[in-house]
Amino acid sequence: MNEASNQPIVTVSGLEKRFRALVVLDQIDFSMRADEAVGIVGPNGAGKTTFLSVLVGAHAPTSGTITFAGEDVTHLPAAERSRRGIIRTHQIPRPFGGMTVFENVFVAAANGGNFAREEAYERASESLRLCGMFHLANRRAETLGLLDRKRLELARALGTNPKLLLLDEIGGGLTDGEANELVGTIRELRHRGIAIVWIEHIVHILLQIADRLICMDAGRIIADGDPETVMKTPAVVEAYLGGSVE
Ligand SMILES: Nc1ncnc2c1ncn2[C@@H]1O[C@H](COP(=O)(O)OP(=O)(O)OP(=O)(O)O)[C@@H](O)[C@H]1O
């Protein structure tokens, strides 16, 4: 491990998010290195998506701090965070309708990544190749099926040249075969040095990538560690797997 990958890419301290009286994130402390792939599991409503939303700046936290690559980004808007390298994919893909696949990724690279025209063009092409979508570059985004929409969601995120990629149920709704294809791409991204945080309900798919797992419940991290140990932790079995430990 080199020195850079030894430093945390992101550190979250005392993070709290309330929607009116509802406490959705409850004093979250979390830190990860650039060379890690962290899976997040937990029951519906645990606060997983909200956690990603606060990390990327879509929601302001009620309190707490977020440090990214050594800088306090807690109060930076989402656009500025994406330029610094924090980007997410959405559970339900949100391509721009009325634009081609290429244009979607180009816009992400130019706006989200702040690349000048030629570089944005290169990045968009490279991202589409990586996601196995280059042959669909001229297709209108709204004509894509679910797997290709998920690939496009990933390609748009990659277009911004992320350092930290947050994936929200990118495997949701796909067959195992389709989800496995995405795993191949995500594995390649890890090799390229992109830190990954991935929320996924399809655990056996997630565990092909995650070398660390956290489980959230009621806005808290109730377990954090190597995936096998976390999945056997009594609190996780009870909260997430809906059972009791034998
Ligand atoms: N914008 C919002 N306004 C009010 N409440 C919200 C908002 N967003 C999320 N919530 C509430 O916060 C809680 C956590 O939601 P969140 O989507 O983060 O959970 P989750 O763990 O991602 O669940 P799932 O696995 O179902 O996606 C839920 O009770 C949800 O209704």
The ligand as a Tripos MOL2 file, in Angstrom:
@<TRIPOS>MOLECULE
LIG
   31    33     1     0     0
SMALL
NO_CHARGES

@<TRIPOS>ATOM
      1 N1        -36.4600   14.1570    1.7580 N.pl3     1 LIG1
      2 C1        -36.9800   13.4930    2.8100 C.ar      1 LIG1
      3 N2        -37.8980   14.0690    3.6020 N.ar      1 LIG1
      4 C2        -38.4070   13.4070    4.6740 C.ar      1 LIG1
      5 N3        -38.0610   12.1500    5.0370 N.ar      1 LIG1
      6 C3        -37.1500   11.5280    4.2560 C.ar      1 LIG1
      7 C4        -36.5590   12.1690    3.1130 C.ar      1 LIG1
      8 N4        -35.6860   11.2920    2.5580 N.ar      1 LIG1
      9 C5        -35.7190   10.1770    3.3100 C.ar      1 LIG1
     10 N5        -36.6100   10.3180    4.3290 N.ar      1 LIG1
     11 C6        -36.9060    9.3110    5.3600 C.3       1 LIG1
     12 O1        -35.6600    8.9370    5.9380 O.3       1 LIG1
     13 C7        -35.6650    7.5560    6.2760 C.3       1 LIG1
     14 C8        -34.4660    6.8870    5.6540 C.3       1 LIG1
     15 O2        -34.6380    6.8460    4.2320 O.3       1 LIG1
     16 P1        -33.4870    6.3120    3.2690 P.3       1 LIG1
     17 O3        -34.0380    6.3610    1.8800 O.co2     1 LIG1
     18 O4        -32.2190    7.0120    3.5380 O.co2     1 LIG1
     19 O5        -33.3750    4.7960    3.7590 O.3       1 LIG1
     20 P2        -32.6680    3.5680    3.0480 P.3       1 LIG1
     21 O6        -31.8980    2.8680    4.1130 O.co2     1 LIG1
     22 O7        -31.8980    4.0200    1.8620 O.co2     1 LIG1
     23 O8        -33.8940    2.6780    2.6120 O.3       1 LIG1
     24 P3        -34.0900    1.7210    1.2950 P.3       1 LIG1
     25 O9        -33.2680    0.4980    1.5410 O.co2     1 LIG1
     26 O10       -35.5670    1.4410    1.3510 O.co2     1 LIG1
     27 O11       -33.6790    2.5070    0.0940 O.co2     1 LIG1
     28 C9        -37.0130    7.0190    5.8110 C.3       1 LIG1
     29 O12       -37.8720    6.9900    6.9240 O.3       1 LIG1
     30 C10       -37.4590    8.0220    4.7900 C.3       1 LIG1
     31 O13       -38.8600    8.0710    4.7200 O.3       1 LIG1
@<TRIPOS>BOND
     1     1     2 1
     2     2     3 ar
     3     2     7 ar
     4     3     4 ar
     5     4     5 ar
     6     5     6 ar
     7     6     7 ar
     8     6    10 ar
     9     7     8 ar
    10     8     9 ar
    11     9    10 ar
    12    10    11 1
    13    11    12 1
    14    11    30 1
    15    12    13 1
    16    13    14 1
    17    13    28 1
    18    14    15 1
    19    15    16 1
    20    16    17 2
    21    16    18 1
    22    16    19 1
    23    19    20 1
    24    20    21 2
    25    20    22 1
    26    20    23 1
    27    23    24 1
    28    24    25 2
    29    24    26 1
    30    24    27 1
    31    28    29 1
    32    28    30 1
    33    30    31 1
@<TRIPOS>SUBSTRUCTURE
     1 LIG1         1 GROUP 0 **** ****
